[in-house]
Amino acid sequence: MNWFEALVLGLVQGFTEFLPVSSSGHLLIGAKLFGTDSAENMSFAITVHAATVLSTIIVFRKTIIHLFAGLFKFKWNTETDYIAKLAVSMIPVAIAGIFFKDRIEAIFGSGLVIVGICLFVTALLLAFSYYFKPRTKNNISFTDSFIIGIAQAIAVLPGLSRSGSTIATGLLLGNKKENAAQFSFLMVLIPVAGEALLDLLKGGFANGASISNAALITGFLSAFVAGLFACTVMLNIVKRGKLVWFSVYCLIAGTVALLL
């Protein structure tokens, strides 16, 4: 992977991480077009996911600081309650990571058929969440948190959008659009950052030694900048309730994946 390929794929990751179109699916499609190997893909994916985590922290910095300020009052309050719900949402993805990590990584190397199918599933989920109008509630419950966490765990499949799955699930459970979007973006911080750290400690980047540091840095920076833009845009899109257009896009992208 050269610096130009890393630049393009970093931009793809940054934009698609927050848009409900599956960043992992688009990275695999891009890798197929560029002809990069699986080891490079894994090392690069770790790098650009870390970049989008950083962009999420920047966008939600005020919210994160507010949550931690409440947490360190060492009493049960609104902020502690929210953090506890975020922790509950991480349980399913932690289980998936501990017990099914090798199988999930094998799926990432199994071609684009699974990507195409999962993009179709993402399209259906987005369309259903747009047309189905449940009774709206003010706050995400602990039960909602766990169910949204299950959606996130299932969305580790390439082509199944994480943000699309979690936001759509939150909406189907009757949560407000802005609440579902914020929860979706915040709940991914620790799992993705933790996975990147573990892979680094285990020498995950060594497995992709053929990829240069220049390519990794380029990919990180492009994903970070694109992530800052896409995260802000996505929040506005969710508030206007226009997710159905991404459903159409996922159908097109899924068809392209199957044709490749």
Secondary structure, 3 states (H helix, E strand, C coil): CCHHHHHHHHHHHHHHHHCCCCHHHHHHHHHHHHCCCHHHHHHHHHHHHHHHHHHHHHHCHHHHHHHHHHHCCCCCCHHHHHHHHHHHHHHHHHHHHHHHHHHHHHHHCCCCHHHHHHHHHHHHHHHHHHHCCCCCECCCCHHHHHHHHHHHHHCCCCCCCHHHHHHHHHHHCCECHHHHHHHHHHHCHHHHHHHHHHHHHCCHHHHHCCCCHHHHHHHHHHHHHHHHHHHHHHHHHHHHCCCHHHHHHHHHHHHHHHHC
